[in-house]
Amino acid sequence: MKIFYSLYIFILNIGISISSLFNPKAKKWRSGRNQWREKLRLQIPDASDKKVAWFHVSSLGEYEQAIPLMQKMRDKKYLVAVSFFSPSGYDHADNTLIDIKFYLPLDTIKNAEALLEILKPDIVFWIKNDFWIHTLEAISKNGIPLMMVSLIFNKDSFFLNSGFSLLQNSLASANELFVQNKQSKCLLEKKEITNVTIAGDTRITRVKNRKLNSTPNALLDHYSKSSDVIYYASVHPSDMHIVNKSIEEYQGYKHIIIPHEIDNQSVSSLLKNISQPYIYINDLQHDSSENILVINKMGILFDLYKYADIVYIGGGYGRGIHNILEPTVFGKPVIFGPHFKKFDEACNFVNLDLCYTIDNYLNFQKILGSLTPYKRKSIHQNLMNYYENIEDASKIIMDYCVDKKLIT
């Protein structure tokens, strides 16, 4: 089977190389890996007596998941190395916690061996389901402790099919697999993978910590006080049939639109069918009267959720919904499209009647009508109770590592 995986990596490299000729993201993916050995060597401190904790993340969302563990490893005086698969993660990650930052090289046997020789990690935290077999095998082969964090599987996860024995062997070779829920553990055990602990999702620890340190915004606070506010967050073109109709119908509300892609061309295209006046966040003033506000800035959305009354999260009419932990940690009711079932937190919140899924605009109308002030207050309290009772996943993982003497 390994020859087929190596062939896949070869084809992937060709595909990205061709795409880089006309796709800016693919171009950045490829250029970021040029001369990766030299770039990495330049970041390795000379004669450092500190141990290295290596975190691999796919993109920005997984980076956020890693932060609670990164903070704990820095407290233990480890150097923190972070590899990224995606340019969106590499470009937008907060560098204050990172000592060594690099793109994960193309997953060949030669690259994997060279990476470990240069980086010399003392422990590896592999975040979520971004599996690269040659690198994982090299880590295990070299006897480096490997923690796989916030893994989640369901009955449709192709990773667990019979044709993926190489990956299953890599999972079994890790020191421990920290999964988000009981279903994931059961599915792995059916494949005779038993090095599994249910720890939950480190993202929950992250959003709880961020909430404690959230930054106030006086302009948004004032803007939001005169009427109820609906946020349409991380929306795509496929979400705009909901957004446009809602703006037309609910003119007594304030409407705040946060596009998923915030470059000028994407934002203009997304807003082309909005006939009412709108204003961008940079132009917002104390006396602004527009009922539609567009947030086209990166990195500020989390702190603004506290001013929402109701949140619609985008992506549910595409590949899957975006982050619902951020608005719900502030106690906000969230509505989203039908593609949500691979997200454990979304399934939990829907079952608890704290979030709502819709198939069409009529469903949206019905749910919005049901979210009375009393109902929203009840949801807020129930969400606060939910988050208060969630155990810190990063503590579970760290306690395991300390108990097994994998970290000092």
HUZI-V198246 format. One record per backbone hydrogen bond with DSSP energy under -1.0 kcal/mol. NH is the residue of the N-H (numbers start at 1). CO is the residue of the C=O. E is the energy in kcal/mol with one decimal. If there is no record, write none. Layout:
BEGIN
nh={NH | NH}
co={CO | CO}
e={E | E}
END
This chain:
BEGIN
nh={5 | 6 | 7 | 8 | 9 | 10 | 11 | 12 | 13 | 14 | 15 | 16 | 17 | 18 | 19 | 20 | 21 | 22 | 23 | 27 | 28 | 29 | 30 | 31 | 32 | 36 | 39 | 40 | 41 | 42 | 43 | 44 | 53 | 54 | 55 | 56 | 57 | 63 | 64 | 65 | 66 | 67 | 70 | 71 | 72 | 73 | 74 | 75 | 77 | 78 | 79 | 81 | 82 | 83 | 84 | 86 | 90 | 91 | 92 | 93 | 98 | 99 | 100 | 102 | 104 | 108 | 112 | 113 | 114 | 115 | 116 | 117 | 118 | 119 | 120 | 122 | 123 | 124 | 125 | 126 | 127 | 128 | 130 | 136 | 137 | 138 | 139 | 140 | 141 | 142 | 143 | 144 | 147 | 148 | 149 | 151 | 157 | 160 | 161 | 164 | 168 | 169 | 170 | 171 | 172 | 173 | 175 | 176 | 177 | 178 | 179 | 180 | 185 | 186 | 187 | 188 | 189 | 190 | 191 | 192 | 193 | 196 | 197 | 199 | 200 | 204 | 206 | 207 | 208 | 209 | 210 | 211 | 212 | 214 | 221 | 222 | 223 | 224 | 225 | 230 | 231 | 232 | 233 | 234 | 235 | 239 | 240 | 242 | 243 | 244 | 246 | 247 | 248 | 249 | 250 | 251 | 253 | 254 | 255 | 256 | 257 | 258 | 260 | 267 | 268 | 269 | 270 | 271 | 274 | 279 | 281 | 283 | 284 | 288 | 293 | 294 | 295 | 304 | 305 | 307 | 308 | 309 | 310 | 311 | 312 | 313 | 314 | 318 | 320 | 321 | 322 | 328 | 329 | 331 | 332 | 335 | 336 | 339 | 340 | 343 | 347 | 348 | 349 | 350 | 351 | 352 | 353 | 354 | 355 | 356 | 358 | 364 | 365 | 366 | 367 | 368 | 369 | 370 | 371 | 372 | 376 | 377 | 378 | 379 | 380 | 381 | 382 | 383 | 384 | 385 | 386 | 387 | 388 | 389 | 396 | 397 | 398 | 399 | 400 | 401 | 402 | 403 | 404 | 405 | 406}
co={1 | 2 | 3 | 4 | 5 | 6 | 7 | 8 | 9 | 10 | 11 | 12 | 13 | 14 | 15 | 16 | 18 | 19 | 19 | 23 | 24 | 25 | 26 | 27 | 28 | 33 | 35 | 36 | 37 | 38 | 40 | 41 | 79 | 123 | 81 | 125 | 83 | 59 | 60 | 61 | 62 | 63 | 66 | 67 | 68 | 69 | 70 | 71 | 74 | 73 | 51 | 53 | 100 | 55 | 102 | 58 | 86 | 87 | 88 | 89 | 95 | 80 | 80 | 82 | 84 | 106 | 108 | 109 | 110 | 111 | 112 | 113 | 114 | 115 | 116 | 52 | 52 | 145 | 54 | 147 | 56 | 149 | 128 | 132 | 133 | 134 | 135 | 136 | 137 | 138 | 140 | 139 | 124 | 176 | 126 | 178 | 154 | 157 | 158 | 161 | 164 | 165 | 166 | 167 | 168 | 169 | 146 | 146 | 195 | 148 | 197 | 151 | 181 | 182 | 183 | 184 | 185 | 186 | 188 | 189 | 188 | 194 | 177 | 179 | 179 | 201 | 202 | 203 | 204 | 205 | 206 | 207 | 208 | 211 | 217 | 218 | 219 | 220 | 222 | 254 | 310 | 256 | 312 | 258 | 258 | 236 | 237 | 239 | 239 | 240 | 242 | 243 | 244 | 245 | 246 | 249 | 250 | 228 | 291 | 230 | 293 | 232 | 235 | 263 | 264 | 265 | 266 | 267 | 271 | 292 | 294 | 280 | 281 | 285 | 255 | 279 | 257 | 301 | 301 | 304 | 305 | 229 | 229 | 333 | 231 | 335 | 233 | 315 | 315 | 339 | 314 | 324 | 325 | 328 | 327 | 311 | 356 | 316 | 338 | 340 | 343 | 344 | 345 | 346 | 347 | 348 | 350 | 349 | 349 | 334 | 336 | 360 | 361 | 362 | 363 | 364 | 365 | 366 | 367 | 370 | 372 | 373 | 374 | 375 | 376 | 377 | 378 | 379 | 380 | 381 | 382 | 383 | 384 | 385 | 392 | 393 | 394 | 395 | 396 | 397 | 398 | 399 | 400 | 402 | 401}
e={-1.7 | -2.6 | -1.9 | -2.2 | -2.2 | -2.1 | -2.5 | -2.7 | -2.3 | -1.9 | -2.9 | -2.5 | -2.1 | -2.4 | -2.5 | -2.1 | -1.5 | -1.8 | -2.8 | -2.4 | -2.2 | -2.4 | -2.2 | -2.8 | -2.3 | -1.4 | -2.1 | -2.5 | -2.6 | -1.7 | -1.4 | -1.0 | -3.2 | -2.7 | -3.3 | -2.2 | -2.6 | -1.9 | -2.2 | -1.5 | -1.6 | -1.2 | -2.5 | -2.8 | -1.5 | -2.3 | -2.3 | -1.9 | -2.0 | -2.3 | -3.4 | -2.6 | -3.1 | -2.5 | -1.8 | -2.9 | -2.0 | -3.1 | -1.1 | -1.5 | -1.4 | -2.7 | -2.0 | -2.2 | -2.7 | -2.4 | -2.4 | -2.2 | -2.2 | -2.6 | -1.9 | -1.8 | -2.0 | -2.9 | -2.0 | -2.8 | -1.2 | -2.5 | -3.1 | -3.2 | -2.4 | -3.5 | -1.1 | -2.4 | -2.9 | -2.0 | -2.1 | -2.1 | -2.8 | -1.8 | -1.6 | -2.1 | -3.1 | -2.3 | -2.8 | -2.0 | -2.2 | -1.6 | -1.8 | -1.9 | -2.2 | -2.4 | -1.8 | -2.5 | -2.3 | -1.4 | -1.4 | -1.4 | -2.6 | -3.5 | -2.3 | -2.3 | -1.4 | -2.6 | -2.4 | -2.1 | -2.4 | -1.7 | -1.1 | -1.9 | -2.2 | -2.2 | -2.8 | -2.5 | -1.9 | -1.4 | -2.0 | -2.8 | -2.1 | -2.1 | -2.5 | -2.3 | -1.4 | -1.4 | -2.4 | -2.4 | -2.7 | -2.0 | -1.1 | -2.7 | -2.5 | -3.0 | -2.7 | -1.1 | -1.6 | -1.8 | -1.1 | -1.5 | -1.6 | -2.8 | -2.2 | -2.4 | -1.9 | -2.2 | -2.9 | -1.1 | -1.3 | -2.9 | -3.3 | -2.7 | -2.8 | -3.1 | -2.4 | -2.5 | -2.5 | -2.1 | -2.2 | -1.9 | -1.9 | -2.1 | -2.1 | -1.7 | -1.0 | -1.5 | -2.7 | -2.9 | -2.8 | -1.4 | -1.1 | -2.0 | -1.9 | -2.2 | -1.8 | -2.2 | -3.5 | -2.6 | -3.0 | -1.8 | -1.6 | -1.5 | -1.9 | -1.8 | -2.1 | -2.0 | -1.7 | -2.7 | -2.2 | -2.1 | -1.5 | -2.0 | -2.0 | -2.3 | -2.5 | -2.4 | -2.3 | -1.6 | -1.4 | -3.0 | -1.2 | -2.8 | -2.3 | -1.6 | -2.7 | -2.1 | -2.5 | -2.8 | -2.4 | -1.2 | -1.0 | -2.1 | -2.9 | -2.2 | -2.0 | -2.4 | -2.5 | -2.1 | -2.3 | -2.6 | -2.2 | -2.2 | -2.0 | -2.5 | -2.0 | -1.5 | -1.6 | -2.0 | -2.4 | -2.9 | -1.7 | -2.2 | -2.6 | -2.6 | -2.3 | -1.3 | -3.1}
END
